[in-house]
Amino acid sequence: MNIFIDPVLFNFFGLQIKWYGVAYLLGYFTCRFYLLQNLKKDYSIELLDKLISLIFLFGLIGGRLGYIFFYSKDKITFLNIISFWKGGMSFFGGFLLSGIYLFYASQIFNIDFFKISNEIIKKLPIGLGLGRFANFINGEISGRVFIYKGILYRHPVQLYSLLLEGIVLYLLLNSKRKQNATKYFFIYYGIIRIILDFFRDTESSMFLQNSLIEITYGQVFGLISLVIGLIIKRDLQTKQF
């Protein structure tokens, strides 16, 4: 059975409103609302608004740059880099650049880096889940082919990602026992991404490929994420003694 959903949500006087853009906006406004509610007692609304907007902007820029440099090296042109509407974003690129900006802002505005990052990361799976749903609608991130009863199928890896990166990760990070969401995000997301890439059609995203082993960029970054999370966890445990 073929499932087709029009990538264009609706047309407004010739202006196409796409699911992909709606997913990003919903993620942004959800995170913004949550942060303003939970941090307004510690920081001014003006500062939080500026911070959230710039984190989102740097996330978009980093996501696009990461996609071009890691997954589309043959298309590295200025015009292609700024063509956000064509699709193609790297989560790790966006996460890295927005994280660098947050660290910079924490030094400039004298804010607690982990207090802000913990609150953002608790709601980040909402944006991830919405983004993976948009990937599904757009037919992006194809799954590997498998055979069942003599028929070829593709793993619906976008829906696997929606489940694991969106729903499961949200529940894990928002558990009352998770006091430091940042370290747990690095650990959980690293593990989830390593697993998910076994089901992705990763021909264009191979870091290493030979007759013995296949490793994707996503798995490399997932492993790095896992190691960073474990280092943060050890560092925080050391400071408690």
C-alpha positions in Angstrom: 0.0 0.0 0.0 1.4 3.4 -1.0 0.8 6.3 1.4 1.0 9.8 -0.1 0.5 13.0 1.8 1.0 16.3 -0.1 4.2 18.0 1.3 2.3 21.3 0.8 -0.1 21.8 3.7 -2.1 24.6 1.9 -1.7 27.4 -0.6 -2.2 31.0 0.5 -2.7 33.1 -2.6 0.1 31.3 -4.4 2.3 31.1 -1.3 2.9 27.4 -0.5 2.9 26.5 3.2 4.7 23.3 3.7 4.6 20.7 6.4 8.4 21.0 6.9 8.2 24.7 7.7 5.2 24.2 10.0 7.2 21.5 11.8 10.0 24.0 12.5 7.7 26.8 13.6 5.8 24.5 15.9 9.0 23.3 17.5 10.2 26.9 17.9 7.1 28.3 19.5 6.6 25.2 21.7 10.2 25.6 23.0 9.8 29.4 23.4 6.5 29.1 25.4 8.0 26.5 27.7 11.2 28.4 28.3 9.5 31.7 29.0 7.2 30.0 31.5 10.0 28.2 33.3 12.8 30.7 33.3 11.1 34.1 33.5 11.7 34.2 37.2 15.5 34.0 36.6 15.9 36.1 33.5 14.1 38.9 31.7 11.6 38.1 29.0 13.6 40.3 26.6 16.8 38.3 27.2 15.1 35.0 26.9 13.3 36.1 23.7 16.6 37.2 22.1 18.3 34.0 23.3 15.7 31.6 22.0 15.5 33.4 18.6 19.2 33.3 18.1 19.6 29.7 19.2 16.9 28.8 16.6 18.6 30.9 13.9 22.0 29.3 14.6 20.4 25.9 14.6 19.0 26.5 11.1 22.3 27.8 9.8 24.3 24.9 11.4 21.8 22.4 10.2 22.1 23.6 6.6 25.9 23.8 6.7 26.2 20.4 8.2 24.0 18.8 5.6 25.9 20.5 2.7 29.4 19.6 4.0 28.7 16.1 5.2 26.0 14.8 2.9 26.1 16.9 -0.2 29.8 17.7 -0.8 29.3 17.8 -4.6 26.9 20.7 -4.2 29.0 23.2 -2.1 28.0 26.5 -3.6 26.9 29.7 -1.8 23.5 29.5 -3.6 22.9 25.9 -2.5 23.9 26.6 1.0 21.3 29.4 1.4 18.6 27.5 -0.4 16.8 26.3 2.8 13.6 25.7 0.9 15.1 22.9 -1.1 15.3 20.8 2.0 18.3 19.0 3.6 19.3 19.7 7.2 21.7 18.0 9.6 20.6 17.7 13.2 24.2 17.4 14.4 25.2 20.6 12.5 22.4 22.5 14.0 22.9 21.2 17.5 26.6 22.0 17.4 26.3 25.6 16.2 23.3 26.5 18.4 25.3 24.9 21.4 28.3 27.0 20.6 26.1 30.1 20.5 24.5 29.3 23.8 27.9 28.8 25.4 29.0 32.2 24.0 25.8 33.9 25.2 26.3 32.3 28.7 29.6 34.1 29.0 28.4 37.4 27.6 25.1 37.7 29.5 26.3 35.8 32.6 23.6 33.1 32.4 23.8 29.5 33.6 24.6 27.4 30.5 23.2 24.2 31.9 20.1 25.7 33.4 19.2 27.0 29.9 20.4 23.9 28.0 18.5 21.6 30.3 15.2 23.4 29.7 15.7 23.5 26.0 16.7 19.9 25.7 13.7 18.7 27.6 11.5 20.0 24.8 13.9 19.3 21.9 12.3 15.9 21.1 9.1 17.7 20.2 10.9 19.5 17.4 12.8 16.3 16.5 9.6 14.3 16.3 7.8 17.0 14.2 10.8 17.1 11.9 10.8 13.4 11.3 7.1 13.5 10.5 7.9 16.2 8.0 10.6 13.9 6.6 8.0 11.2 6.2 5.6 13.4 4.3 8.4 14.7 2.0 9.7 11.2 1.3 13.1 12.1 2.8 15.5 9.8 4.7 14.7 6.6 3.0 14.9 3.3 4.8 16.9 0.3 3.8 15.2 -2.3 1.6 14.2 -5.6 3.1 12.4 -8.6 1.7 9.3 -10.1 3.3 7.5 -13.0 1.7 9.3 -12.3 -1.6 8.2 -8.7 -1.7 10.6 -5.7 -1.4 9.8 -3.1 1.3 11.6 -0.2 2.8 11.9 0.3 6.5 9.8 3.4 7.4 12.8 4.8 9.2 11.2 8.3 9.5 8.5 6.7 11.7 11.0 4.8 13.7 12.8 8.1 14.3 9.5 9.8 15.2 8.9 7.1 17.8 12.5 7.0 19.3 13.8 10.5 18.8 10.4 12.1 19.5 8.2 10.2 21.9 10.6 7.8 23.7 13.3 10.5 24.1 10.8 13.0 25.3 9.6 10.6 28.0 13.1 9.7 29.1 14.3 13.3 29.3 11.2 14.5 31.2 11.3 11.8 33.8 11.3 13.3 37.3 14.5 11.4 38.0 16.4 13.1 35.3 17.9 16.2 36.9 20.4 17.0 34.2 18.7 16.6 30.9 21.8 17.7 28.9 24.0 14.8 29.8 21.2 12.3 29.4 20.3 13.7 26.0 23.9 13.2 24.7 23.8 9.6 26.0 20.3 8.6 24.9 20.4 10.4 21.5 23.8 8.9 20.7 22.5 5.4 21.3 19.3 6.0 19.4 21.1 7.5 16.4 23.6 4.6 16.2 20.7 2.2 16.2 18.5 4.1 13.7 21.2 4.4 11.1 21.3 0.6 10.7 17.8 1.0 9.1 18.5 4.1 7.0 19.5 4.0 3.3 22.8 5.6 4.0 24.6 5.5 0.6 25.2 9.2 0.6 26.2 9.5 4.2 28.9 6.8 4.6 31.9 7.7 6.8 33.6 4.3 6.2 32.5 1.5 3.9 34.3 -1.7 2.8 33.6 -5.4 2.6 33.9 -5.8 6.4 32.2 -2.7 7.9 29.8 0.2 7.2 29.8 3.2 9.4 27.8 6.3 8.7 28.4 9.9 9.6 25.3 9.7 11.8 26.8 6.7 13.8 30.1 8.5 14.2 28.4 11.6 15.5 26.2 9.4 17.6 29.2 7.8 19.2 30.8 11.2 19.8 27.5 12.3 21.4 27.5 9.2 23.7 31.1 9.8 24.8 30.4 13.5 25.5 27.4 12.5 27.6 29.5 10.0 29.6 32.2 12.6 30.2 29.6 15.2 31.4 28.1 12.6 33.7 31.5 11.7 35.2 32.4 15.3 35.6 29.2 16.1 37.4 29.6 13.1 39.7 33.1 14.2 40.5 32.0 17.7 41.5 29.4 16.2 43.9 32.2 14.7 46.1 
